[in-house]
């Protein structure tokens, strides 16, 4: 498939998923920018639903970046334990909040380069912040995005950084962030990792991987 063909296919996917899911919203619950950063860190190898349960108490107790920076790490560990990898996650949450407080005047950076300097923050999370908080073009290569764009034939790779690079070349910048949110919804409803529901799929007729 040529780049032009991929661009055309991507536009069809975008148009159909906009109709299927008019509200392109993040599935993580947050009110403040730093809360999205922390919730996304907690979501590694954990469901968004579980993260939202954990962060309800976490964000009620620690309301500010300064609060997390000064927190007893053992308390953070205990509160986030249901999310798994709690020692590693607690360490990076406290460290990133110290960085935000000391180096960024308690404001989230607005570039990928600066965001990825924060403890525990990779390009996936940085792109989510760029799209949701700063409303800039972003490509969030989570498991749904990688799986679905691969099945559709839009990308050849499965490595997140390579998938992101391929998608930047074919997605309209003003549509990329919302598309990634819609791919999550689509991946949960139709294009599941196992036994995708190809019957009735809104992308079935343009998908090269559709099973009968």
TARA-V521879 format. One record per helix or strand of 2 or more residues. SS is the DSSP state (H for helix, E for strand). FROM is the first residue (numbers start at 1). TO is the last residue. Records with the same first field share a line. If there is no record, write none. Layout:
# TARA-V521879
SS->FROM-TO / FROM-TO
This chain:
# TARA-V521879
H->3-20 / 33-42 / 48-61 / 65-70 / 73-83 / 86-103 / 112-115 / 123-132 / 143-152 / 160-170 / 173-189 / 204-206
